[in-house]
Amino acid sequence: MGDILIVDDERDIRELIADILQDEGYTTRLAANSDQCMAEINAEPPALMILDIWLKDSNMDGIDILSRVKRDNPDIPVVIISGHGNIEIAVAAIKQGAYDFIEKPFNIDQLLVVIRRAMEASRLRRENQELRRKDVTQADMIGSSPAFKALKSQLDKVTKSNGRVMLTGAPGAGKEVAARYIHAQSTRANGPFVVVSSASIEPERMEEVLFGRESAARGVEPGLLEQAHGGILYFDEVADMPLGTQSKILRVLVDQQFQRAGGTDKVRVDIRVISSTTRNLHAAIAAGTFREELYHRLNVVPIGVPALDERREDIPELARHFIQGFNRVQGLPLRALSDEAEALLQTMSWPGNVRQLRNVIERVLILGEGTDQITAAELPVPSESVADEGRMVLSAGLATLPLREARELFEREYLLTQINRFGGNISRTANFVGMERSALHRKLKSLGVVTSAKTGARIAHFEDEEEEFGTAAD
């Protein structure tokens, strides 16, 4: 039913409460002072604590212990007991985060009622966290393409470890979603997920934000490292972290402890670190803007997050997911995608990746009218090729070529786009473009297009990539 830690300097009281709770089916542990109490908590956090305010021959009293527990293990419910109870002590205990306050001599039935309620509240909190975790995981990890499945397989391999992960990929590809998936599937799922926006925090404030501050006027102000205790600290765009801060973070990774700004005490933390970057860290190391030692500490498990053009098969599924999400959260219309809209979404360029797709869907739902299917006409049209009353405005590059070269370039780009759209599936591509499979193979060969199943969605490339407008080999 649960593990309860009883902390009281009176042996008779400790053992009496333990006997009562054991009769009710609980497992108990006992501590007579603050040192024993903290040792028990560090060995294994209990499901609940019963804590005496006054502890003789102890380095900390009950309020001090309560404050420490709520800082390091905020999910542990604490029931305060005291033989010297008064309203001031009760208010102080509740303000520090105690679940309830019981005065000695206590009524056994009252004590059991409070413990049952505290345990139930703790259970419900954990269940709510688990439900939110599952909802986030199911909602965000969307896709079925080979590139997406390969990513998810890599993420699943690192969820149960404490190894540091470095996520790389283009802006908007979903690196933070991947980090949150690792957190949600890990043994730290009930702990915090704290994001450090390395690019947005002012360099002169970075250390205070990370390590916190102590002052006589404002007391202790925990930083992001303390807030992430027991969970995951996510460094977003880690390459933008100031050099001076990098050396201090390196020391934290080694020692798992640090000092707050203005403080003298060492603060110990238990955190797992996940980092992400869109930049080439090897180039940053060569330029002297990123510490090589920190790179090796953070890059224990490197995982690349594919861009959207590497997983075009997932675009319709992602678009429908965003439509459902905007309907649920913002009340926007729940509209379906027409076949033409799906095809256009899969062939468009997405330099902003999944984030850009999400923004496009939101804009269409806001500006659109009714609940009819989303049509291709409602989607933004690429600037190089604008449809206007049945005509196509050619790009400057295509318009300056002779007809034969323009036709070959168009066919090559068109077929390459369709192959990537269908994840390299030649049969599906042939069916969509209206060609026999063998005829499509001959056409691809004549245009100098090579297909390979080894590179997932990006399965086609030109045999001579240096000749952007070169004619195809016969």
NUMAR-85306 format. One record per residue (C-alpha): residue in one letter; x, y, z. Coordinates in Angstrom, 1 decimal. Each point is the difference from the previous one (the first is absolute). Layout:
N
(A, (X, Y, Z))
...
//
This chain:
474
(M, (0.0, 0.0, 0.0))
(G, (2.9, 2.4, 0.5))
(D, (3.3, 0.7, 1.8))
(I, (-0.3, 2.5, 2.8))
(L, (2.9, 1.7, 1.8))
(I, (-0.6, 0.9, 3.7))
(V, (2.3, 2.6, 1.4))
(D, (-0.3, 0.7, 3.8))
(D, (2.6, 0.3, 2.7))
(E, (-2.2, -2.0, 2.5))
(R, (0.5, -3.7, -0.6))
(D, (-3.4, -1.0, 1.5))
(I, (-1.8, 2.4, -2.3))
(R, (1.9, -1.3, -3.1))
(E, (-0.8, -3.6, 0.8))
(L, (-3.6, 0.6, 1.0))
(I, (-0.7, 1.7, -3.4))
(A, (1.9, -2.7, -1.8))
(D, (-2.0, -2.8, 1.7))
(I, (-3.3, 1.8, -0.9))
(L, (0.9, 0.5, -3.6))
(Q, (1.4, -3.5, -0.4))
(D, (-3.4, -1.4, 1.2))
(E, (-1.5, 2.0, -2.8))
(G, (2.2, -1.6, -2.6))
(Y, (2.7, 2.7, -0.4))
(T, (3.7, -0.5, 0.0))
(T, (1.9, 2.4, 2.3))
(R, (3.5, 1.3, 0.6))
(L, (1.1, 1.8, 3.1))
(A, (2.4, 3.0, 0.7))
(A, (0.9, 1.7, 3.3))
(N, (1.7, 3.1, -1.4))
(S, (0.7, 2.0, -3.1))
(D, (3.1, -1.9, -1.0))
(Q, (-1.8, -3.4, 0.1))
(C, (-3.0, 1.6, -1.8))
(M, (2.1, 1.4, -2.9))
(A, (1.9, -3.3, -0.3))
(E, (-3.3, -1.9, -0.4))
(I, (-1.3, 2.5, -2.5))
(N, (3.2, -0.1, -2.0))
(A, (0.0, -3.8, 0.0))
(E, (-3.6, -0.1, -1.3))
(P, (-2.6, 2.8, 0.1))
(P, (-3.1, -1.2, 2.0))
(A, (-3.6, 0.2, -1.2))
(L, (-0.8, 2.2, 3.1))
(M, (1.7, 1.5, 3.0))
(I, (-1.2, 0.5, 3.6))
(L, (2.2, 2.7, 1.4))
(D, (0.3, 1.3, 3.6))
(I, (0.7, 3.8, 0.3))
(W, (2.3, -0.2, 3.0))
(L, (3.0, -2.4, -0.3))
(K, (2.4, -0.1, 2.9))
(D, (3.7, -0.4, -0.8))
(S, (-0.6, 0.6, -3.6))
(N, (1.8, 2.2, -2.5))
(M, (-3.3, 1.1, -1.6))
(D, (-3.5, 0.4, 1.5))
(G, (-3.2, -1.2, -1.7))
(I, (-0.5, 3.3, -1.9))
(D, (3.6, -0.1, -1.4))
(I, (-0.5, -3.7, -1.1))
(L, (-3.4, 0.9, -1.6))
(S, (1.6, 2.8, -1.9))
(R, (2.8, -2.2, -1.3))
(V, (-2.4, -2.8, -0.9))
(K, (-2.3, 2.3, -1.9))
(R, (3.0, 1.4, -1.9))
(D, (1.5, -3.3, -1.0))
(N, (-3.0, -2.3, 0.0))
(P, (-3.1, 2.2, -0.4))
(D, (-2.4, -3.0, -0.7))
(I, (0.5, -1.5, 3.5))
(P, (-3.1, 0.8, 2.2))
(V, (1.1, 1.1, 3.5))
(V, (-2.2, -0.2, 3.0))
(I, (1.3, 2.1, 2.9))
(I, (-0.6, -1.1, 3.6))
(S, (1.0, 1.9, 3.2))
(G, (-0.7, 0.0, 3.7))
(H, (0.6, 3.8, 0.1))
(G, (-2.5, 0.8, -2.7))
(N, (-1.4, 3.4, -0.6))
(I, (-1.5, 1.9, -2.9))
(E, (3.3, 1.8, -0.9))
(I, (1.9, -3.3, -0.4))
(A, (-2.9, -1.5, -1.9))
(V, (-0.1, 2.9, -2.4))
(A, (3.8, -0.1, -0.4))
(A, (-0.1, -3.7, -0.8))
(I, (-2.8, 0.4, -2.6))
(K, (1.8, 2.9, -1.6))
(Q, (3.1, -2.2, -0.4))
(G, (-2.1, -2.6, -1.8))
(A, (-1.2, -2.4, 2.7))
(Y, (-3.1, -1.9, -0.9))
(D, (-1.6, 0.3, 3.5))
(F, (0.8, 0.7, 3.7))
(I, (-1.0, -2.3, 3.0))
(E, (0.5, 0.9, 3.6))
(K, (1.3, -2.5, 2.6))
(P, (-1.6, -1.8, 1.7))
(F, (-1.6, -1.0, -3.2))
(N, (-3.2, -2.0, -0.7))
(I, (0.9, -3.2, -1.8))
(D, (-3.1, 0.1, -2.2))
(Q, (0.8, 3.6, -0.9))
(L, (3.6, -0.9, -0.9))
(L, (-1.2, -2.8, -2.2))
(V, (-2.5, 2.2, -1.8))
(V, (2.7, 2.6, -0.7))
(I, (2.5, -2.6, -1.2))
(R, (-2.6, -1.7, -2.3))
(R, (-0.9, 3.4, -1.5))
(A, (3.7, 1.0, -0.5))
(M, (0.8, -3.4, -1.7))
(E, (-3.1, 0.3, -2.2))
(A, (1.0, 3.6, -1.0))
(S, (3.5, -1.2, -0.8))
(R, (-1.4, -2.9, -2.1))
(L, (-2.3, 2.2, -1.9))
(R, (2.8, 2.5, -0.7))
(R, (2.2, -2.8, -1.4))
(E, (-2.9, -1.3, -2.1))
(N, (-0.7, 3.5, -1.4))
(Q, (3.7, 0.4, -0.9))
(E, (0.0, -3.4, -1.7))
(L, (-3.1, 0.9, -2.0))
(R, (1.5, 3.3, -1.1))
(R, (3.2, -1.8, -0.9))
(K, (-1.9, -2.6, -2.1))
(D, (-2.1, 2.8, -1.7))
(V, (3.1, 2.0, -0.9))
(T, (1.8, -3.1, -1.3))
(Q, (-2.9, -1.3, -2.1))
(A, (-0.7, 3.5, -1.4))
(D, (3.4, 1.1, -1.0))
(M, (1.8, -3.1, -1.3))
(I, (-1.9, -0.2, -3.3))
(G, (1.2, -1.9, -3.1))
(S, (0.5, -3.3, -1.7))
(S, (2.6, 0.7, -2.6))
(P, (3.3, -1.9, 0.0))
(A, (1.9, 3.1, 1.2))
(F, (-2.4, 0.5, 2.9))
(K, (0.1, -3.6, 1.0))
(A, (3.8, 0.0, 0.0))
(L, (-0.1, 3.1, 2.3))
(K, (-2.5, -1.5, 2.4))
(S, (2.0, -3.2, 0.2))
(Q, (3.1, 2.0, 1.0))
(L, (-2.0, 2.0, 2.6))
(D, (-1.5, -3.2, 1.5))
(K, (3.5, -1.4, 0.5))
(V, (1.1, 2.9, 2.2))
(T, (-3.2, 0.6, 2.1))
(K, (0.9, -2.4, 2.8))
(S, (3.6, 1.1, 0.5))
(N, (1.4, 3.2, 1.5))
(G, (2.4, 0.6, -2.9))
(R, (0.3, 3.5, -1.4))
(V, (-1.6, 0.5, -3.4))
(M, (0.9, 2.6, -2.7))
(L, (-2.8, 0.6, -2.5))
(T, (0.9, 1.6, -3.3))
(G, (-2.2, 1.2, -2.8))
(A, (-1.4, 2.9, -2.0))
(P, (-2.1, 2.7, 1.7))
(G, (-3.5, -1.1, 0.6))
(A, (0.7, -3.7, -0.6))
(G, (-1.2, -1.0, 3.5))
(K, (3.1, -0.3, 2.2))
(E, (-1.9, 1.1, 3.1))
(V, (-2.8, -2.4, -0.7))
(A, (2.6, -2.8, -0.2))
(A, (1.5, 1.1, 3.3))
(R, (-3.4, 0.1, 1.7))
(Y, (-0.7, -3.5, -1.4))
(I, (3.2, -1.3, 1.7))
(H, (-1.1, 1.6, 3.3))
(A, (-3.6, -1.3, -0.3))
(Q, (1.3, -3.6, -0.6))
(S, (2.8, 0.1, 2.6))
(T, (0.1, -0.9, 3.7))
(R, (0.1, 3.8, 0.6))
(A, (-3.4, 0.5, -1.6))
(N, (-1.5, 1.2, 3.4))
(G, (2.8, 2.5, 0.4))
(P, (0.2, 3.4, -1.6))
(F, (1.0, 0.8, -3.6))
(V, (1.8, 3.4, 0.1))
(V, (0.9, 1.8, -3.2))
(V, (3.1, 2.3, -0.1))
(S, (-0.4, 2.3, -3.0))
(S, (3.7, 0.6, -0.6))
(A, (-0.6, 2.5, -2.8))
(S, (-2.6, 2.1, 1.7))
(I, (1.5, 0.5, 3.5))
(E, (2.2, 3.1, 0.3))
(P, (3.7, -1.1, 0.4))
(E, (0.5, 2.1, 3.1))
(R, (-3.0, -1.7, 1.6))
(M, (0.7, -3.6, -1.1))
(E, (1.8, -1.1, 3.1))
(E, (-2.6, 1.5, 2.4))
(V, (-2.8, -1.6, -2.0))
(L, (1.8, -3.4, 0.1))
(F, (1.4, -0.1, 3.5))
(G, (-2.4, 2.3, 1.9))
(R, (0.8, 2.7, 2.5))
(E, (0.3, 0.5, 3.8))
(S, (-0.4, 3.4, 1.6))
(A, (-0.9, 1.3, 3.4))
(A, (-2.9, 2.1, -1.5))
(R, (-1.6, -2.7, -2.1))
(G, (1.2, -3.2, 1.5))
(V, (0.6, -3.1, -2.2))
(E, (-1.1, 0.2, -3.6))
(P, (0.5, -3.4, -1.7))
(G, (1.3, -0.1, -3.5))
(L, (-0.9, -2.3, -2.9))
(L, (2.5, -2.7, 1.2))
(E, (-1.8, -0.3, 3.3))
(Q, (-3.4, 0.1, -1.6))
(A, (1.0, -3.0, -2.2))
(H, (1.1, -2.1, 3.0))
(G, (-1.2, -3.5, -0.5))
(G, (-1.0, 0.6, -3.6))
(I, (1.5, 1.2, -3.3))
(L, (1.8, 3.2, -0.9))
(Y, (-0.3, 0.8, -3.7))
(F, (2.5, 2.4, -1.5))
(D, (-1.7, 1.5, -3.1))
(E, (2.5, 1.3, -2.6))
(V, (3.0, -0.8, 2.3))
(A, (2.4, 1.5, -2.4))
(D, (-1.2, 3.5, 1.0))
(M, (1.1, -0.5, 3.7))
(P, (2.6, 2.6, 1.0))
(L, (3.6, -1.5, 0.3))
(G, (0.3, 0.9, 3.7))
(T, (-3.2, -1.8, 0.8))
(Q, (1.1, -3.0, -2.0))
(S, (2.9, -0.6, 2.3))
(K, (-2.2, 0.2, 3.1))
(I, (-2.6, -2.4, -1.6))
(L, (2.9, -2.4, -0.7))
(R, (0.9, 0.0, 3.7))
(V, (-3.6, -0.7, 0.9))
(L, (-0.2, -2.9, -2.3))
(V, (3.1, -1.4, 1.7))
(D, (-0.8, 0.7, 3.6))
(Q, (-3.8, 0.1, -0.1))
(Q, (0.2, 3.0, 2.4))
(F, (0.4, 3.8, -0.2))
(Q, (-0.3, 3.2, 2.0))
(R, (-2.7, 2.6, -0.4))
(A, (1.0, 3.6, -0.8))
(G, (0.7, 1.7, 3.3))
(G, (0.0, -3.3, 1.9))
(T, (2.6, -2.1, 1.6))
(D, (-1.7, -3.4, 0.4))
(K, (0.3, -2.8, -2.5))
(V, (-3.3, -1.0, -1.6))
(R, (-0.2, -3.6, -1.3))
(V, (-2.3, -0.9, -2.8))
(D, (-1.1, -3.1, -1.8))
(I, (-0.7, 0.8, -3.6))
(R, (0.2, -1.5, -3.4))
(V, (1.1, 2.4, -2.8))
(I, (-1.3, 0.0, -3.6))
(S, (1.3, 2.6, -2.4))
(S, (-0.9, 1.2, -3.5))
(T, (1.5, 2.1, -2.7))
(T, (-0.5, 1.0, -3.6))
(R, (3.6, 1.0, -0.4))
(N, (3.2, -1.9, -0.8))
(L, (1.7, -0.3, 3.3))
(H, (3.2, -1.2, -1.5))
(A, (0.2, 3.3, -1.8))
(A, (-0.8, 1.9, 3.2))
(I, (2.8, -1.9, 1.8))
(A, (2.4, 0.9, -2.8))
(A, (-1.1, 3.6, 0.3))
(G, (0.6, 0.0, 3.7))
(T, (-3.7, 0.7, 0.9))
(F, (-0.8, -3.4, 1.5))
(R, (2.1, -2.0, 2.4))
(E, (1.1, -3.4, -1.3))
(E, (-0.2, -1.6, 3.5))
(L, (-3.6, 1.1, 0.4))
(Y, (-0.8, -1.4, -3.5))
(H, (1.3, -3.4, 0.9))
(R, (-1.9, 0.0, 3.4))
(L, (-3.3, 0.9, -1.8))
(N, (0.4, -2.0, -3.1))
(V, (-0.1, -3.5, 1.6))
(V, (-2.9, -1.1, -2.2))
(P, (-0.3, 2.1, -3.2))
(I, (-3.5, -0.3, -1.7))
(G, (-0.9, 1.8, -3.2))
(V, (-3.6, 1.2, -0.3))
(P, (-1.0, -0.1, -3.7))
(A, (-1.3, 3.0, -1.9))
(L, (-3.6, -0.1, -1.3))
(D, (1.2, -0.5, -3.6))
(E, (1.5, -3.3, 1.2))
(R, (-3.3, -1.2, 1.2))
(R, (-2.6, 1.3, -2.5))
(E, (-2.1, -3.0, 0.5))
(D, (-0.8, 1.3, 3.5))
(I, (-1.3, 3.4, -1.2))
(P, (-3.7, -0.9, -0.4))
(E, (0.0, -1.8, 3.4))
(L, (1.7, 3.0, 1.7))
(A, (-2.4, 2.4, -1.7))
(R, (-3.1, -1.9, 1.3))
(H, (1.5, -0.1, 3.5))
(F, (0.5, 3.8, 0.0))
(I, (-3.6, 0.5, -1.2))
(Q, (-1.3, -2.2, 2.8))
(G, (2.2, 1.8, 2.5))
(F, (-1.1, 3.5, -1.1))
(N, (-3.6, -1.1, 0.2))
(R, (0.5, -1.4, 3.5))
(V, (2.0, 2.9, 1.4))
(Q, (-1.2, 3.1, -1.9))
(G, (-3.4, -1.2, -1.3))
(L, (1.0, 0.4, -3.7))
(P, (-2.0, -1.9, -2.6))
(L, (0.6, -3.8, -0.2))
(R, (0.6, -0.2, -3.7))
(A, (1.3, -2.8, -2.2))
(L, (2.7, 0.2, -2.6))
(S, (-0.9, -0.4, -3.7))
(D, (2.1, -2.4, -2.1))
(E, (1.3, 3.0, -1.9))
(A, (1.0, 1.9, 3.2))
(E, (1.8, -3.1, 1.3))
(A, (1.9, -0.4, -3.3))
(L, (1.0, 3.7, 0.1))
(L, (1.1, -0.1, 3.6))
(Q, (2.2, -3.0, -0.8))
(T, (1.7, 1.7, -2.9))
(M, (0.5, 3.5, 1.5))
(S, (3.4, 1.1, 1.4))
(W, (0.2, 0.1, 3.8))
(P, (3.0, 2.0, 1.2))
(G, (-1.7, 0.5, 3.3))
(N, (-0.8, -3.7, 0.3))
(V, (-2.7, -1.3, 2.3))
(R, (-0.3, 3.4, 1.7))
(Q, (-0.7, 1.6, -3.3))
(L, (-2.6, -2.6, -0.9))
(R, (-1.8, 0.6, 3.3))
(N, (0.0, 3.7, -0.7))
(V, (-1.4, -0.5, -3.5))
(I, (-2.8, -2.2, 1.3))
(E, (-0.9, 2.5, 2.7))
(R, (-0.2, 2.9, -2.5))
(V, (-2.2, -2.0, -2.4))
(L, (-2.4, -0.9, 2.9))
(I, (-0.1, 3.6, 1.2))
(L, (-0.6, 1.6, -3.4))
(G, (-2.2, -2.7, -1.5))
(E, (-3.7, -0.1, 0.2))
(G, (-2.4, -2.8, 0.8))
(T, (0.9, -3.6, 0.7))
(D, (0.5, -1.3, -3.6))
(Q, (3.1, -1.7, -1.1))
(I, (3.2, 2.0, -0.2))
(T, (0.7, 0.5, -3.7))
(A, (3.4, 0.5, -1.7))
(A, (-1.1, 3.6, -0.8))
(E, (0.1, 0.9, 3.7))
(L, (3.6, -1.0, 0.4))
(P, (2.9, 2.4, -0.6))
(V, (1.4, -0.5, -3.5))
(P, (3.8, -0.2, -0.5))
(S, (1.3, 3.3, -1.5))
(E, (1.8, -1.8, -2.8))
(S, (-3.1, -1.4, -1.6))
(V, (-3.3, 2.0, 0.6))
(A, (-3.3, -1.3, -1.4))
(D, (-2.2, 2.7, -1.5))
(E, (-3.1, -0.9, -1.9))
(G, (1.4, -3.1, -1.4))
(R, (3.4, 1.5, -0.9))
(M, (3.3, -0.6, 1.7))
(V, (2.6, 2.8, 0.5))
(L, (3.4, -1.6, -0.6))
(S, (3.0, 0.6, 2.1))
(A, (2.8, 2.2, -1.5))
(G, (2.3, -3.0, -0.2))
(L, (-2.5, -2.2, -1.9))
(A, (-1.2, 2.8, -2.3))
(T, (3.4, 0.6, -1.4))
(L, (0.7, -3.6, -1.1))
(P, (-0.7, -1.5, -3.4))
(L, (-3.1, -2.1, -0.2))
(R, (1.8, -3.4, 0.1))
(E, (2.1, 0.9, 3.0))
(A, (-2.9, 1.6, 1.8))
(R, (-2.2, -3.1, -0.6))
(E, (2.7, -2.3, 1.3))
(L, (0.7, 2.2, 3.0))
(F, (-3.7, 0.1, 0.8))
(E, (-0.5, -3.7, -0.4))
(R, (3.0, -0.8, 2.1))
(E, (-1.0, 2.4, 2.9))
(Y, (-3.6, -1.1, -0.3))
(L, (0.8, -3.8, 0.2))
(L, (2.6, 0.6, 2.7))
(T, (-2.6, 1.9, 2.1))
(Q, (-2.6, -2.8, -0.5))
(I, (2.5, -2.7, 0.9))
(N, (0.9, 1.8, 3.2))
(R, (-3.7, 0.7, 0.7))
(F, (-0.8, -3.8, 0.0))
(G, (3.1, -0.9, 2.0))
(G, (1.8, -1.7, -2.9))
(N, (-2.8, -2.3, -0.9))
(I, (0.2, -0.3, -3.8))
(S, (-3.3, -1.8, -0.4))
(R, (-1.9, 2.7, 1.8))
(T, (1.8, 2.7, -1.9))
(A, (-0.7, -1.7, -3.3))
(N, (-3.7, -0.3, 0.9))
(F, (-0.3, 3.6, 0.9))
(V, (1.8, 1.5, -3.0))
(G, (-1.9, -2.4, -2.4))
(M, (2.9, -2.1, -1.3))
(E, (0.8, -3.6, -0.1))
(R, (2.7, -1.0, 2.6))
(S, (2.4, -1.2, -2.7))
(A, (-0.6, 3.2, -2.0))
(L, (0.7, 2.1, 3.1))
(H, (3.3, -1.9, 0.6))
(R, (1.1, 0.8, -3.6))
(K, (-1.0, 3.6, 0.3))
(L, (2.0, 0.4, 3.3))
(K, (3.0, -1.6, -1.6))
(S, (-0.2, 2.3, -3.1))
(L, (-0.2, 3.1, 2.3))
(G, (3.0, -1.1, 2.0))
(V, (-1.9, -0.6, 3.2))
(V, (1.3, -2.7, 2.3))
(T, (-2.2, -1.6, 2.7))
(S, (1.2, -1.8, 3.1))
(A, (-1.9, -1.5, 2.9))
(K, (2.9, 0.6, 2.4))
(T, (-0.7, 3.7, 0.7))
(G, (-3.7, -0.2, 1.0))
(A, (-2.2, 2.7, -1.4))
(R, (2.9, 1.8, -1.8))
(I, (0.5, -2.9, -2.3))
(A, (0.8, 1.9, -3.2))
(H, (2.9, 2.1, -1.2))
(F, (1.5, 1.2, -3.2))
(E, (2.9, -2.0, -1.5))
(D, (1.8, 3.3, -0.7))
(E, (-1.0, 2.5, 2.7))
(E, (2.5, 2.6, -1.2))
(E, (-2.0, 0.5, -3.2))
(E, (-3.2, 1.7, 1.3))
(F, (-1.5, 0.4, -3.5))
(G, (2.0, -2.6, -1.9))
(T, (-1.8, -2.1, -2.6))
(A, (-0.7, -3.7, 0.8))
(A, (2.1, -2.7, -1.3))
(D, (-1.5, -2.1, -2.8))
//
